[in-house]
Amino acid sequence: MKVLILGNGGREHALALKINESPQCDKLFVAPGNGGTASIAKNISLSGNQELLKFIEREEIKLVVVGPEKYLVDGTVDYLRENDILVFGPNREAANIEGDKLFAKKIMYDNNVPTAKYFEFSNTSSKEDIYNCLKKQKYPIVIKANGLAAGKGVTICKSIYDALEAVLLNFEEKAFGDAGSKILIEEFLEGEEASLFVISDGEDFVCLPAAQDHKRIGDNDFGKNTGGMGAFAPAEIVTDALLKVIEDSIVKPTL
């Protein structure tokens, strides 16, 4: 079968490598792709959903795999499914768990999923209210842009001065555009971080191996957050016992 991957990052290169190994894949396309994918697939440039659909129909693509969350939040999966295209990825509503942190918080609160305490502010909120909130916090705290910011919208603030700078970055400098028009001032949780990826049809689910990624731009976990400098899996920190806790307290209630 012919397969199309959407995206241009290291994630899409990794997906292309594995899909290309499948005997079921006769030809592989990546849009737009990168230097890595060019060696194992055909990179193509497509603009907009209509051009994407025309290409899929012309090339008789049998499966589309969506990588970047922006495509998901923008509704690319919904559009393709409406046109009877087989596509792997969540629809727009489900993708909002990633694309809208306040939406995700509501789901967690409504379903008793454990999460950090937080306060919500927007660029129309009173500066005095924001400052008073920051004064009352125990540092460090975390300030997050509500929307998608390519992995760069989270700032760990060790002091109120760091926090004020992060607020200005979102509201005054508009470093993250509309994604930073709302922010979360969130409790800082200490501990080692891991990510668990789950494939679900809305009822049943399968957990993929847990992973740990390196977000900071510098060596030894220094510097600002990025979209990811690399990751490894499986993450040994997620034991079978911990996986069971995660499934029972997070995955099942969310579904």
N, C-alpha and C positions, 0 to 999 in steps of 0.2 A: 504494500500500500504506500501511497505518498503521504508524507507527514509535513506539517508546517509548524514551526516554533516561532512565537512572537517574543521579541526582546533582543537586547544587545549586550547583556552583561556576562559575567563569569557563570552565573546560574544557568543561562541559556546554553553556554558552551558545554557545561557539565551534562545538561539534558540532552544536547545533541550527541555527545559522545556515547551515552547509554542507548539512546533510541537508535543510533546508527548501527549499534551492535546487534539489534534485533533482526532475525531473519524475516520478520514480517514487514520491515521497512525497505521498500525498493528505492525510494528517492526521498531526500530530505531537504527542505527549504528552511531558512531562518530569515525573519524580517524584523529589523534590518540586519541583525547579526554583527559579527566583529571579526578581527583577524584570526581568532581561534576557530570560530565556526566555519570560516572560509575554506579551511583545509579539509573539512569532512562533510560539508553541505554547500548548497548554493545560496549565497546571500542575495536578498532582494530588497528593493526599496518600495514601500507601499505607503500611500497617504490616505488616511480616512477609511471608515468602514466600508463604503461603497467600492472603493478600489480593492480593498481586501477581499470582499465577497466575489468580485469579478475574477480575481486571480484564483481563488479557491475553486470556483466553478470551472474556469478555463483549464486549470491543471488537474482537475478531478482529485483534489485533496480529500483524503478520507478521514484524517484526524488533525485537529489543531490543538496545540499545547500552548497555553498562555503563561508567560513568566512574570513580567513586572506587575505589581499591584495596581499601577495606574490604569492599565488596560482593563483590569477587573472592576475597579471602582467606576471607571467611565462607561461600563456596560457593554464592553466588546463581546463577552460571553453571551449576554442576553441577546444581542443583535444576531450573532451567528446561530444561536439555537432557534430564534424566530424564523430563520431561513433554512432550518433543517440541516445544519452543519454539526457534525459530531465534534465536540470541543471539550477539553479537559480544563476545568477551573470553576471556581464558584461564581454565582451570578452577582449582580451589583449589590443586592441587599445583603447577601452573606459577606461580600467583600468589605462592607462598611465596618465590620468588626476590626479590620485593619486600617481602613481609610478614615474612620471617624472615632477618635478615642472616647469621646463622650457617649456616643452610641454604644461602644463596647462596655463602658462603665455601667450604663443603664442595664444592659443585659446581665452583667455580673451581679449587680445589686439586686435585680429582680429575681435572680435564680440562686442567690446565696453562694456565688462563686467567690472565693477569697481574693481580695485585691487591696491595694494600698489606699489609704484615705486620701481624699483630694478636695481641692476647691477649684471652682470654675470661674474664669473671667473672660471678658471679650474686650476688643479694642474700643468699645463704647463704655466700658465700666469706669467708675470713678477712680481716679488715680489715688485718692485718699484711701478708698476701700482696699485697693491692691496693696498699698504700702502698709496699712494696718494689719492686713493678713500676713504679709511677709515678716512684720515685726514679731508676730506671735509664734512663728515657727521655730522648731528645734532643728538646727542645721547639722548635717547637710539636708537639703531638700532637692526635689527634681522638678524642673519646669519643662513642660512638653507642649509643642505645637499640636493642636488638635488634629490637623489633617496630615496628609502625606507630605513628607519633607525629605525624601530620598535617604532616610536613616539619619539625618543630621538635625532633626528637630527636637532632640532631647538634650537637656543641659543639666548636669549635676552641679548644684550650687553649694559651695562650702560656707558661704556667708551671705548676709543680706545684700552686700555690694554685688556679689556674683548674680544674685537673684534679680536685682534691679536691672543689671546689664542684660540679663536674659529676657526680661519683660520688654525692655527697649528694643532689643533685637527683633522681637516678634511684632510689637505694636507700632514702634516709631520707624525703625529701619525697614520693616516689612521684608526681612531676610528670607522668609518662607512664603511670601505672597499670601493668598487667601488661607493657606494651611495654618498660618499663624494668627489669623484674625480672632481665634479663640485659643486660650491656653488652659492647661491644668497645672495647678500648683500641688504637687503630690508628695506624700510621705516617702522618705528614702528607706528602702528595704535593704538590709545588709545580708550578704551571703553570696554564694557562687551561682551564677546564672546559667541556665540551659534552655534550649528551645525544643519543643516537641511538636511535630507536624502530624496532622491527622487527616486521613482521607475518609470522607463520609458522603452518603447519599441523603443525609438528613435524618436517618434512623440508625442504621448500622454504621460502624466505623472501624478503621484499621489504623493503628499507630505506627508511624515510620520510626526508625532509630532516632533517638534524641541526639541533638547536635549542640555544639558550643561554638560561638563565633567571636572573632576579634574585631571589635568596633572601633577602637581608638586608632588614630592615624599614626602614632609613634610606637616604637618598640617598648616592651615591658609595660604595656597598657597605659601609656601616657598620651596626652593630647586630646583633641576634640573627637567626638564621635563621627563616624563616617557611615556610609551604607554597608560597610563590611570590608575588612582587609583580608578576610579568609575565615574558614570554618573547618571543623573536623567532626566526624561522627564515626562510630557511636560515642556518646559522652558517658564515660563510666560513672559519673556522679548520679545519673538516673538509673538506680538499681531496679530490679523487678518489683521490690516492695514499694519504692517511691512511684514507679510507673502506675501501680494499682491505685495509689492515693490520688495521683493526677487524673486518672481516668474517672474515678468516683467523684472527686470534688470539683473538677473543672470540665472535662470533656462531656460527660453524660448530662450534667445540668445545663450546659450551653446548648446541646442539641435539643 
